[in-house]
Amino acid sequence: MKITPGEFDDTPGKPEDSEKEAKPGFWWNMGVIALRLVLNVVGTLYQSWVLQALWGWFIVGSFGLPALTLVGALGIMLVGYYVSLRSVDAALAIFLKDKIPSGITNALSWCGPFLTGTAGLLLGAMWHYILLPILGLG
């Protein structure tokens, strides 16, 4: 029995079929946009909550100002954002340019509000609960 080359080959039919790249469709793109919007809203609310907690820890007791509501914290945060023009995307572009893959850069930029909010909350909690009592100021 003579076997011809490729007779028992398990590769798919045509090479162009296996090399065809799947492109995301319209609904995939709409889902990505919707996810980005939801993450922006939730991240902004989270950062407002962090500011509200930090305000209660440091400003209310020190200066006798009233406690900050979530909406007030959101307003102060937006004013601070526009004044400082702080952006995670800009920081990534400046400091990590061409050093990490774009997928990780995208993930960091999408999670930026959560990362900065959590870092601010942890730093504020460290000052409020640990350092100020040690220094006798809290």
Helices and strands as residue ranges (DSSP letters): H 15-19, H 26-63, H 70-84, H 88-95, H 102-110, H 112-126, I 127-131, H 132-135
